[in-house]
Amino acid sequence: MPLREQREVKEIEGVLNKILSTASPPVARCRLLSTGLNPGHALNITENIGGHKECIGCGNCIDICPFLFREPSRRNKTEQRTSMALESIVGADCDECDACVLACPQVDTTIKNYVVNHRMIEVMSRLEQRIGDEDEPDLDLFVEEALS
Amino acid sequence: MDFEIPEELKMIQSMARDFVTEQLKPLERIVLGRAADLSDAQMYLPLEKERELMGMIKEMGLWGVGVPEELGGVGLGTLGSCLVEEELAQTVVPFSFGDVTPILFDCNEKQKETYFSPVLNRQKYPYLALVETERGSEIATMEMKAEKVNGCYVLNGKKVSLSRASKDYFAAVFAVTEPGKKPRENMTCFLVDKDTPGFTVSGGEEKTGWQARVRQPITLVFNHCQVPAENVLGEEGKAFYLGRKWLPSRRIVRGARCVGAAQRILDECVTQAQSWMSFGQFISGRPSVQAALANIATDIHAAKLMVYEAAWRADKGDPIQRLAAMVKLSATQMIHSTADNAAHIFNAPAYVGGLPMERFCRDTTAMSSTEFALQLQRGIIARDILRGLKVG
Protein backbone atom coordinates (compact mmCIF):
# COMPACT_ATOMS: atom_id res chain seq x y z
CA MET A 1 0.00 0.00 0.00
CA PRO A 2 2.88 2.48 -0.28
CA LEU A 3 2.68 5.75 -2.20
CA ARG A 4 2.94 5.79 -5.98
CA GLU A 5 6.26 7.65 -5.81
CA GLN A 6 8.46 5.25 -3.90
CA ARG A 7 11.81 5.53 -2.17
CA GLU A 8 14.83 5.61 -4.48
CA VAL A 9 17.04 2.85 -3.12
CA LYS A 10 20.28 4.59 -4.14
CA GLU A 11 19.53 7.27 -1.56
CA ILE A 12 19.31 4.76 1.26
CA GLU A 13 21.50 1.88 0.03
CA GLY A 14 24.12 2.30 2.77
CA VAL A 15 21.74 2.28 5.69
CA LEU A 16 19.57 -0.38 4.06
CA ASN A 17 22.53 -2.74 3.70
CA LYS A 18 23.42 -2.12 7.31
CA ILE A 19 19.88 -2.94 8.41
CA LEU A 20 19.73 -6.07 6.27
CA SER A 21 23.08 -7.27 7.63
CA THR A 22 22.03 -6.94 11.26
CA ALA A 23 20.83 -10.09 13.02
CA SER A 24 17.36 -8.80 13.86
CA PRO A 25 14.10 -8.79 11.85
CA PRO A 26 14.59 -5.87 9.44
CA VAL A 27 10.95 -5.33 8.48
CA ALA A 28 10.14 -2.44 10.80
CA ARG A 29 13.19 -0.41 9.82
CA CYS A 30 12.58 -1.09 6.12
CA ARG A 31 9.01 0.10 6.63
CA LEU A 32 10.25 3.33 8.17
CA LEU A 33 12.51 3.85 5.16
CA SER A 34 9.48 3.42 2.88
CA THR A 35 7.06 6.12 1.79
CA GLY A 36 4.13 5.11 3.95
CA LEU A 37 0.42 4.54 3.45
CA ASN A 38 -1.16 5.38 0.12
CA PRO A 39 -4.19 7.64 0.78
CA GLY A 40 -6.03 5.85 -2.04
CA HIS A 41 -6.19 2.72 0.09
CA ALA A 42 -7.25 4.43 3.32
CA LEU A 43 -10.80 4.59 4.60
CA ASN A 44 -12.60 7.87 4.13
CA ILE A 45 -11.89 9.33 7.55
CA THR A 46 -11.38 12.92 8.66
CA GLU A 47 -7.73 12.50 9.46
CA ASN A 48 -5.40 12.28 6.48
CA ILE A 49 -3.34 9.17 7.11
CA GLY A 50 -1.60 9.18 3.73
CA GLY A 51 2.16 8.76 4.17
CA HIS A 52 1.86 7.27 7.63
CA LYS A 53 4.44 4.55 8.25
CA GLU A 54 2.99 2.69 11.22
CA CYS A 55 2.73 -1.08 11.31
CA ILE A 56 -0.81 -2.05 10.34
CA GLY A 57 -0.64 -5.25 12.42
CA CYS A 58 -1.49 -7.60 9.55
CA GLY A 59 0.80 -10.29 11.00
CA ASN A 60 2.29 -11.26 7.62
CA CYS A 61 5.82 -10.93 8.99
CA ILE A 62 5.03 -13.21 11.94
CA ASP A 63 3.40 -15.82 9.69
CA ILE A 64 6.26 -15.91 7.20
CA CYS A 65 9.16 -15.95 9.67
CA PRO A 66 10.96 -19.33 9.26
CA PHE A 67 12.48 -19.06 12.73
CA LEU A 68 9.04 -18.84 14.36
CA PHE A 69 7.86 -21.70 12.17
CA ARG A 70 10.67 -23.83 13.57
CA GLU A 71 10.10 -22.67 17.13
CA PRO A 72 6.37 -22.09 17.56
CA SER A 73 6.75 -21.79 21.34
CA ARG A 74 8.31 -18.37 20.76
CA ARG A 75 5.39 -17.31 18.58
CA ASN A 76 2.99 -18.30 21.34
CA LYS A 77 4.66 -15.88 23.74
CA THR A 78 2.53 -13.02 22.49
CA GLU A 79 -0.86 -12.49 20.91
CA GLN A 80 0.42 -9.41 19.11
CA ARG A 81 1.06 -9.61 15.40
CA THR A 82 3.04 -6.47 14.81
CA SER A 83 6.59 -5.95 13.57
CA MET A 84 7.50 -4.89 17.11
CA ALA A 85 6.30 -8.27 18.42
CA LEU A 86 8.38 -9.98 15.73
CA GLU A 87 11.48 -8.07 16.78
CA SER A 88 10.89 -8.87 20.44
CA ILE A 89 10.38 -12.60 20.03
CA VAL A 90 12.94 -13.30 17.31
CA GLY A 91 15.63 -10.78 18.20
CA ALA A 92 19.18 -11.83 17.38
CA ASP A 93 18.05 -15.36 16.37
CA CYS A 94 16.90 -13.88 13.05
CA ASP A 95 17.83 -16.05 10.04
CA GLU A 96 18.33 -12.85 8.01
CA CYS A 97 16.26 -14.38 5.22
CA ASP A 98 14.44 -11.03 4.72
CA ALA A 99 11.14 -12.84 4.14
CA CYS A 100 9.42 -10.41 6.55
CA VAL A 101 10.48 -7.45 4.41
CA LEU A 102 8.98 -9.08 1.32
CA ALA A 103 5.74 -9.94 3.15
CA CYS A 104 5.11 -6.47 4.63
CA PRO A 105 2.48 -4.46 2.72
CA GLN A 106 3.96 -1.21 4.02
CA VAL A 107 7.45 -1.69 2.57
CA ASP A 108 8.12 0.01 -0.75
CA THR A 109 8.39 -2.22 -3.82
CA THR A 110 11.69 -0.58 -4.69
CA ILE A 111 13.16 -1.84 -1.40
CA LYS A 112 11.68 -5.31 -1.99
CA ASN A 113 13.21 -5.41 -5.48
CA TYR A 114 16.58 -4.47 -4.01
CA VAL A 115 16.30 -7.25 -1.41
CA VAL A 116 15.42 -9.84 -4.07
CA ASN A 117 18.10 -8.77 -6.54
CA HIS A 118 20.96 -7.99 -4.20
CA ARG A 119 20.43 -9.89 -0.94
CA MET A 120 18.59 -13.16 -1.50
CA ILE A 121 21.52 -14.94 -3.18
CA GLU A 122 23.78 -14.09 -0.24
CA VAL A 123 21.22 -15.53 2.18
CA MET A 124 20.83 -18.70 0.12
CA SER A 125 24.53 -19.43 0.34
CA ARG A 126 24.40 -18.91 4.11
CA LEU A 127 21.40 -21.19 4.45
CA GLU A 128 23.10 -23.74 2.23
CA GLN A 129 25.84 -24.01 4.82
CA ARG A 130 23.29 -25.83 6.92
CA ILE A 131 22.41 -28.40 4.28
CA GLY A 132 26.04 -28.69 3.22
CA ASP A 133 27.62 -29.54 -0.11
CA GLU A 134 27.05 -32.86 -1.79
CA ASP A 135 30.01 -34.29 0.09
CA GLU A 136 29.24 -32.61 3.40
CA PRO A 137 26.74 -33.84 5.99
CA ASP A 138 23.30 -32.26 6.20
CA LEU A 139 23.07 -30.80 9.71
CA ASP A 140 19.28 -30.72 9.56
CA LEU A 141 19.25 -34.51 9.63
CA PHE A 142 20.73 -34.28 13.13
CA VAL A 143 18.20 -31.68 14.25
CA GLU A 144 15.42 -33.94 12.98
CA GLU A 145 16.85 -36.83 14.99
CA ALA A 146 16.99 -34.66 18.10
CA LEU A 147 13.41 -33.43 17.73
CA SER A 148 11.55 -36.46 16.44
CA MET B 1 8.36 -51.81 -14.21
CA ASP B 2 7.22 -53.81 -11.19
CA PHE B 3 5.32 -52.06 -8.43
CA GLU B 4 4.85 -55.26 -6.46
CA ILE B 5 6.24 -55.32 -2.90
CA PRO B 6 8.51 -58.39 -2.38
CA GLU B 7 6.74 -61.34 -0.74
CA GLU B 8 8.83 -61.37 2.45
CA LEU B 9 8.21 -57.66 3.00
CA LYS B 10 4.49 -58.16 2.37
CA MET B 11 4.53 -60.77 5.09
CA ILE B 12 6.29 -58.41 7.52
CA GLN B 13 3.81 -55.65 6.62
CA SER B 14 0.93 -57.99 7.35
CA MET B 15 2.45 -59.03 10.70
CA ALA B 16 2.93 -55.39 11.67
CA ARG B 17 -0.64 -54.58 10.62
CA ASP B 18 -2.06 -57.41 12.71
CA PHE B 19 0.06 -56.36 15.69
CA VAL B 20 -1.15 -52.77 15.47
CA THR B 21 -4.80 -53.81 15.08
CA GLU B 22 -4.83 -56.51 17.75
CA GLN B 23 -2.35 -55.19 20.32
CA LEU B 24 -1.81 -51.44 19.99
CA LYS B 25 -5.17 -50.00 18.93
CA PRO B 26 -6.97 -51.49 21.98
CA LEU B 27 -4.44 -49.62 24.18
CA GLU B 28 -5.26 -46.22 22.72
CA ARG B 29 -7.50 -45.33 25.65
CA ILE B 30 -4.54 -45.63 28.05
CA VAL B 31 -2.75 -42.93 26.09
CA LEU B 32 -5.80 -40.77 25.40
CA GLY B 33 -7.25 -41.12 28.92
CA ARG B 34 -10.38 -42.84 30.21
CA ALA B 35 -11.56 -40.23 32.75
CA ALA B 36 -14.26 -37.78 31.72
CA ASP B 37 -11.81 -34.90 31.96
CA LEU B 38 -8.99 -37.01 30.44
CA SER B 39 -6.87 -36.31 33.51
CA ASP B 40 -5.37 -39.82 33.29
CA ALA B 41 -4.03 -39.41 29.75
CA GLN B 42 -0.39 -40.48 29.42
CA MET B 43 2.36 -39.85 26.95
CA TYR B 44 3.72 -43.42 27.03
CA LEU B 45 2.38 -46.87 27.87
CA PRO B 46 3.22 -48.25 31.34
CA LEU B 47 6.70 -49.81 31.37
CA GLU B 48 5.47 -53.37 32.07
CA LYS B 49 3.08 -53.21 29.14
CA GLU B 50 5.87 -51.96 26.87
CA ARG B 51 8.09 -54.84 27.98
CA GLU B 52 5.29 -57.31 27.24
CA LEU B 53 4.79 -55.88 23.75
CA MET B 54 8.55 -55.85 23.18
CA GLY B 55 8.66 -59.55 24.03
CA MET B 56 5.97 -60.25 21.42
CA ILE B 57 7.90 -58.38 18.72
CA LYS B 58 11.11 -60.18 19.65
CA GLU B 59 9.28 -63.49 19.29
CA MET B 60 8.11 -62.39 15.85
CA GLY B 61 11.77 -61.65 15.05
CA LEU B 62 11.06 -58.03 14.17
CA TRP B 63 12.77 -56.16 17.02
CA GLY B 64 15.17 -53.57 15.59
CA VAL B 65 13.76 -53.45 12.04
CA GLY B 66 15.88 -50.50 10.98
CA VAL B 67 18.99 -51.55 12.93
CA PRO B 68 21.76 -53.31 10.93
CA GLU B 69 22.18 -57.04 11.54
CA GLU B 70 25.76 -56.63 12.78
CA LEU B 71 24.41 -54.44 15.59
CA GLY B 72 21.81 -56.98 16.64
CA GLY B 73 18.86 -55.71 14.61
CA VAL B 74 16.87 -57.16 11.73
CA GLY B 75 18.52 -54.99 9.06
CA LEU B 76 15.33 -54.77 7.05
CA GLY B 77 16.39 -51.93 4.79
CA THR B 78 14.55 -48.71 4.02
CA LEU B 79 11.51 -50.17 2.23
CA GLY B 80 10.91 -52.69 5.01
CA SER B 81 11.28 -49.99 7.68
CA CYS B 82 8.85 -47.79 5.75
CA LEU B 83 6.23 -50.54 5.56
CA VAL B 84 6.48 -51.19 9.31
CA GLU B 85 6.49 -47.46 10.17
CA GLU B 86 3.42 -46.91 8.00
CA GLU B 87 1.52 -49.48 10.05
CA LEU B 88 2.80 -48.19 13.42
CA ALA B 89 1.75 -44.64 12.54
CA GLN B 90 -1.86 -45.79 12.33
CA THR B 91 -2.25 -45.67 16.08
CA VAL B 92 -1.74 -42.94 18.66
CA VAL B 93 0.10 -45.41 20.92
CA PRO B 94 3.79 -44.46 20.86
CA PHE B 95 5.57 -47.75 20.21
CA SER B 96 8.34 -48.76 17.83
CA PHE B 97 9.83 -52.04 16.68
CA GLY B 98 13.17 -51.26 18.38
CA ASP B 99 13.95 -47.94 16.78
CA VAL B 100 17.43 -46.56 17.59
CA THR B 101 18.90 -43.34 16.24
CA PRO B 102 21.51 -44.09 13.52
CA ILE B 103 23.84 -41.62 15.27
CA LEU B 104 24.65 -44.52 17.63
CA PHE B 105 25.30 -47.00 14.80
CA ASP B 106 28.96 -45.92 14.78
CA CYS B 107 29.68 -47.34 18.26
CA ASN B 108 32.89 -49.37 18.51
CA GLU B 109 32.86 -52.92 19.90
CA LYS B 110 33.17 -51.80 23.54
CA GLN B 111 30.60 -49.03 23.18
CA LYS B 112 28.31 -51.46 21.42
CA GLU B 113 28.31 -53.64 24.51
CA THR B 114 28.03 -50.83 27.07
CA TYR B 115 25.69 -48.48 25.28
CA PHE B 116 24.16 -49.71 22.03
CA SER B 117 22.85 -53.13 23.08
CA PRO B 118 21.18 -51.79 26.27
CA VAL B 119 19.55 -49.06 24.14
CA LEU B 120 18.27 -51.59 21.61
CA ASN B 121 16.88 -53.73 24.44
CA ARG B 122 15.37 -50.68 26.19
CA GLN B 123 17.46 -51.17 29.33
CA LYS B 124 18.99 -47.72 28.85
CA TYR B 125 17.74 -44.63 27.05
CA PRO B 126 20.03 -42.21 25.22
CA TYR B 127 19.55 -38.47 25.74
CA LEU B 128 20.49 -36.86 22.47
CA ALA B 129 22.13 -33.62 23.65
CA LEU B 130 22.46 -31.56 20.52
CA VAL B 131 20.31 -28.47 20.89
CA GLU B 132 21.26 -25.51 23.10
CA THR B 133 18.69 -23.15 24.55
CA GLU B 134 20.52 -20.09 23.32
CA ARG B 135 21.17 -21.33 19.78
CA GLY B 136 17.96 -23.27 19.08
CA SER B 137 18.23 -25.35 15.94
CA GLU B 138 21.38 -23.54 14.73
CA ILE B 139 23.59 -26.44 15.69
CA ALA B 140 26.53 -25.36 13.54
CA THR B 141 27.21 -22.51 15.93
CA MET B 142 26.79 -24.36 19.23
CA GLU B 143 28.73 -23.02 22.17
CA MET B 144 29.36 -26.06 24.36
CA LYS B 145 33.06 -26.87 24.45
CA ALA B 146 35.13 -29.91 25.33
CA GLU B 147 38.77 -29.35 26.27
CA LYS B 148 41.36 -32.10 26.11
CA VAL B 149 43.16 -32.32 29.47
CA ASN B 150 45.54 -35.21 30.33
CA GLY B 151 44.00 -37.58 27.81
CA CYS B 152 40.45 -36.84 29.01
CA TYR B 153 37.88 -34.34 27.80
CA VAL B 154 36.39 -31.74 30.12
CA LEU B 155 32.85 -30.73 29.13
CA ASN B 156 31.29 -27.42 30.11
CA GLY B 157 27.90 -26.19 29.02
CA LYS B 158 24.17 -26.74 28.95
CA LYS B 159 22.00 -28.72 26.56
CA VAL B 160 18.32 -29.45 26.07
CA SER B 161 17.07 -32.84 24.97
CA LEU B 162 13.62 -34.01 23.90
CA SER B 163 14.52 -37.68 24.32
CA ARG B 164 12.35 -39.90 26.50
CA ALA B 165 13.26 -39.61 30.18
CA SER B 166 14.26 -42.74 32.06
CA LYS B 167 15.98 -43.89 35.25
CA ASP B 168 18.76 -45.55 33.28
CA TYR B 169 20.21 -43.22 30.74
CA PHE B 170 23.35 -41.82 29.21
CA ALA B 171 23.87 -38.69 27.16
CA ALA B 172 25.18 -38.47 23.60
CA VAL B 173 26.59 -34.96 23.79
CA PHE B 174 27.79 -32.86 20.87
CA ALA B 175 30.52 -30.36 21.78
CA VAL B 176 33.12 -28.24 19.99
CA THR B 177 36.61 -29.70 20.37
CA GLU B 178 38.53 -27.66 17.80
CA PRO B 179 37.14 -24.10 17.90
CA GLY B 180 39.22 -22.76 15.00
CA LYS B 181 37.95 -25.27 12.43
CA LYS B 182 34.83 -25.29 10.21
CA PRO B 183 31.55 -26.31 11.98
CA ARG B 184 31.46 -29.70 10.25
CA GLU B 185 35.04 -30.50 11.26
CA ASN B 186 35.15 -29.30 14.87
CA MET B 187 32.35 -31.18 16.58
CA THR B 188 32.83 -34.35 18.63
CA CYS B 189 30.19 -36.62 20.14
CA PHE B 190 30.73 -38.00 23.65
CA LEU B 191 28.86 -40.74 25.47
CA VAL B 192 28.44 -39.60 29.06
CA ASP B 193 27.21 -42.02 31.74
CA LYS B 194 24.54 -40.82 34.14
CA ASP B 195 26.76 -41.04 37.23
CA THR B 196 29.67 -39.06 35.76
CA PRO B 197 30.70 -36.30 38.23
CA GLY B 198 29.76 -32.85 36.94
CA PHE B 199 26.84 -34.16 34.86
CA THR B 200 23.37 -33.28 36.16
CA VAL B 201 19.95 -33.70 34.63
CA SER B 202 16.65 -31.97 35.42
CA GLY B 203 13.14 -31.95 33.97
CA GLY B 204 11.55 -34.53 31.72
CA GLU B 205 9.06 -35.75 34.34
CA GLU B 206 6.17 -37.74 32.91
CA LYS B 207 2.97 -35.72 33.16
CA THR B 208 -0.64 -36.81 32.92
CA GLY B 209 -3.75 -35.17 31.50
CA TRP B 210 -3.40 -32.50 28.83
CA GLN B 211 0.25 -32.01 29.77
CA ALA B 212 0.94 -35.56 28.55
CA ARG B 213 0.53 -34.22 25.02
CA VAL B 214 3.52 -31.94 25.43
CA ARG B 215 7.00 -33.43 25.36
CA GLN B 216 8.83 -32.34 28.48
CA PRO B 217 12.36 -31.13 27.72
CA ILE B 218 15.28 -32.48 29.72
CA THR B 219 18.00 -30.03 30.72
CA LEU B 220 21.51 -31.44 30.85
CA VAL B 221 24.18 -29.43 32.64
CA PHE B 222 27.88 -30.24 32.30
CA ASN B 223 30.11 -28.55 34.85
CA HIS B 224 33.78 -29.54 34.51
CA CYS B 225 32.53 -32.98 33.57
CA GLN B 226 35.46 -35.28 32.81
CA VAL B 227 34.89 -37.86 30.09
CA PRO B 228 37.52 -40.47 29.09
CA ALA B 229 38.74 -40.42 25.48
CA GLU B 230 37.33 -43.93 24.94
CA ASN B 231 33.84 -42.44 25.26
CA VAL B 232 34.22 -40.46 22.05
CA LEU B 233 31.66 -41.75 19.56
CA GLY B 234 33.22 -42.15 16.12
CA GLU B 235 36.19 -39.95 15.28
CA GLU B 236 37.17 -36.75 17.08
CA GLY B 237 35.90 -33.68 15.24
CA LYS B 238 33.66 -35.78 12.99
CA ALA B 239 30.42 -35.87 14.98
CA PHE B 240 28.39 -34.71 11.99
CA TYR B 241 29.64 -37.66 9.98
CA LEU B 242 28.08 -40.15 12.42
CA GLY B 243 25.42 -42.44 10.98
CA ARG B 244 26.00 -40.91 7.57
CA LYS B 245 25.11 -44.10 5.74
CA TRP B 246 21.70 -44.35 7.40
CA LEU B 247 20.54 -40.84 8.36
CA PRO B 248 19.31 -39.66 4.91
CA SER B 249 16.97 -42.64 4.56
CA ARG B 250 15.35 -41.71 7.91
CA ARG B 251 13.68 -38.84 6.07
CA ILE B 252 11.97 -41.39 3.84
CA VAL B 253 10.88 -43.46 6.84
CA ARG B 254 9.38 -40.32 8.40
CA GLY B 255 7.52 -39.79 5.12
CA ALA B 256 6.08 -43.28 5.59
CA ARG B 257 4.95 -42.19 9.06
CA CYS B 258 2.96 -39.36 7.47
CA VAL B 259 1.39 -41.83 5.02
CA GLY B 260 0.35 -44.15 7.85
CA ALA B 261 -1.13 -41.34 9.95
CA ALA B 262 -3.01 -40.01 6.91
CA GLN B 263 -4.37 -43.50 6.21
CA ARG B 264 -5.80 -43.71 9.75
CA ILE B 265 -7.30 -40.24 9.38
CA LEU B 266 -8.96 -41.42 6.15
CA ASP B 267 -10.32 -44.55 7.87
CA GLU B 268 -11.77 -42.44 10.68
CA CYS B 269 -13.27 -40.03 8.13
CA VAL B 270 -14.94 -42.88 6.24
CA THR B 271 -16.48 -44.22 9.47
CA GLN B 272 -17.69 -40.73 10.34
CA ALA B 273 -19.11 -40.08 6.88
CA GLN B 274 -21.00 -43.38 6.91
CA SER B 275 -22.44 -42.95 10.39
CA TRP B 276 -23.18 -39.23 10.77
CA MET B 277 -26.48 -37.96 9.45
CA SER B 278 -27.61 -34.51 8.47
CA PHE B 279 -30.97 -33.52 6.99
CA GLY B 280 -32.08 -37.13 6.89
CA GLN B 281 -29.16 -38.62 5.01
CA PHE B 282 -25.65 -39.86 5.76
CA ILE B 283 -23.08 -37.20 5.05
CA SER B 284 -21.21 -39.71 2.85
CA GLY B 285 -23.85 -38.91 0.22
CA ARG B 286 -22.88 -35.24 0.07
CA PRO B 287 -20.65 -34.22 -2.84
CA SER B 288 -18.46 -31.97 -0.67
CA VAL B 289 -17.72 -34.82 1.76
CA GLN B 290 -17.07 -37.22 -1.13
CA ALA B 291 -14.70 -34.64 -2.65
CA ALA B 292 -12.80 -34.33 0.63
CA LEU B 293 -12.51 -38.15 0.88
CA ALA B 294 -11.32 -38.38 -2.72
CA ASN B 295 -8.73 -35.65 -2.15
CA ILE B 296 -7.36 -37.39 0.94
CA ALA B 297 -7.19 -40.78 -0.80
CA THR B 298 -5.44 -39.31 -3.85
CA ASP B 299 -2.91 -37.44 -1.72
CA ILE B 300 -2.15 -40.58 0.29
CA HIS B 301 -1.67 -42.67 -2.83
CA ALA B 302 0.70 -40.12 -4.38
CA ALA B 303 2.74 -39.81 -1.18
CA LYS B 304 2.84 -43.59 -0.73
CA LEU B 305 4.21 -44.14 -4.23
CA MET B 306 6.79 -41.44 -3.64
CA VAL B 307 7.89 -42.98 -0.34
CA TYR B 308 8.08 -46.52 -1.75
CA GLU B 309 10.05 -45.44 -4.81
CA ALA B 310 12.51 -43.42 -2.73
CA ALA B 311 12.89 -46.33 -0.28
CA TRP B 312 13.43 -48.80 -3.14
CA ARG B 313 16.14 -46.56 -4.57
CA ALA B 314 17.76 -46.15 -1.14
CA ASP B 315 17.94 -49.94 -0.82
CA LYS B 316 19.47 -50.17 -4.29
CA GLY B 317 22.21 -47.80 -3.13
CA ASP B 318 21.21 -44.91 -5.43
CA PRO B 319 21.85 -41.34 -4.24
CA ILE B 320 18.69 -40.28 -2.40
CA GLN B 321 19.38 -36.77 -1.13
CA ARG B 322 17.01 -35.15 -3.62
CA LEU B 323 14.37 -37.87 -3.35
CA ALA B 324 14.43 -37.82 0.46
CA ALA B 325 14.00 -34.04 0.42
CA MET B 326 11.07 -34.42 -2.02
CA VAL B 327 9.48 -37.05 0.23
CA LYS B 328 9.82 -34.82 3.28
CA LEU B 329 8.43 -31.79 1.48
CA SER B 330 5.53 -33.62 -0.11
CA ALA B 331 4.59 -35.90 2.81
CA THR B 332 4.58 -33.01 5.32
CA GLN B 333 2.33 -30.94 3.07
CA MET B 334 0.15 -33.99 2.42
CA ILE B 335 -0.50 -34.70 6.10
CA HIS B 336 -1.42 -31.06 6.69
CA SER B 337 -3.93 -30.99 3.84
CA THR B 338 -5.31 -34.36 5.00
CA ALA B 339 -5.96 -33.00 8.50
CA ASP B 340 -7.56 -29.96 6.90
CA ASN B 341 -9.86 -32.07 4.73
CA ALA B 342 -10.67 -34.29 7.72
CA ALA B 343 -11.79 -31.24 9.68
CA HIS B 344 -14.29 -30.52 6.85
CA ILE B 345 -15.76 -34.01 7.15
CA PHE B 346 -15.78 -34.09 10.95
CA ASN B 347 -16.78 -30.49 11.51
CA ALA B 348 -16.35 -29.93 15.23
CA PRO B 349 -16.03 -33.52 16.55
CA ALA B 350 -12.51 -33.92 15.17
CA TYR B 351 -11.41 -31.49 17.84
CA VAL B 352 -13.25 -33.04 20.76
CA GLY B 353 -10.57 -33.99 23.28
CA GLY B 354 -9.95 -37.71 23.75
CA LEU B 355 -10.77 -38.85 20.23
CA PRO B 356 -7.95 -40.60 18.34
CA MET B 357 -8.87 -38.30 15.45
CA GLU B 358 -8.20 -35.22 17.56
CA ARG B 359 -4.76 -36.55 18.53
CA PHE B 360 -3.91 -37.27 14.90
CA CYS B 361 -4.96 -33.80 13.79
CA ARG B 362 -2.93 -32.22 16.60
CA ASP B 363 0.09 -34.37 15.81
CA THR B 364 0.01 -33.33 12.17
CA THR B 365 0.35 -29.74 13.33
CA ALA B 366 3.16 -30.76 15.67
CA MET B 367 4.85 -32.39 12.71
CA SER B 368 5.46 -28.94 11.31
CA SER B 369 7.82 -28.27 14.19
CA THR B 370 9.75 -31.51 13.76
CA GLU B 371 9.56 -31.58 9.97
CA PHE B 372 10.54 -27.95 9.79
CA ALA B 373 12.64 -26.06 7.31
CA LEU B 374 10.74 -27.18 4.25
CA GLN B 375 12.42 -24.28 2.51
CA LEU B 376 15.73 -26.05 3.00
CA GLN B 377 14.29 -29.16 1.35
CA ARG B 378 13.25 -27.00 -1.59
CA GLY B 379 16.84 -25.72 -1.60
CA ILE B 380 18.22 -29.27 -1.78
CA ILE B 381 15.88 -30.18 -4.63
CA ALA B 382 16.59 -26.98 -6.56
CA ARG B 383 20.32 -27.40 -6.15
CA ASP B 384 20.10 -30.89 -7.55
CA ILE B 385 18.07 -29.64 -10.52
CA LEU B 386 20.55 -26.83 -11.13
CA ARG B 387 23.52 -29.16 -10.57
CA GLY B 388 26.73 -27.38 -11.43
CA LEU B 389 25.39 -23.89 -10.78
CA LYS B 390 27.06 -22.50 -7.67
CA VAL B 391 25.35 -19.66 -5.86
CA GLY B 392 26.92 -17.15 -3.51
Interface residues (C-beta under 8 A of the other chain):
Chain A: P66 F67 F69 R70 E71 P72 D93 I121 E122 M124 S125 R126 L127 E128 Q129 R130 I131 G132 E134 E136 P137 D138 L139 D140 L141 F142 V143 E144 E145 A146 L147 S148
Chain B: T101 P102 I103 L128 L130 V131 G136 S137 E138 I139 A140 S161 L162 F174 P183 R184 F240 Y241 R244 L247 P248 R250 R251 R254 Q321 S368 S369 T370 E371 F372 A373 Q375 L376 G379 I380 R383 V391 G392
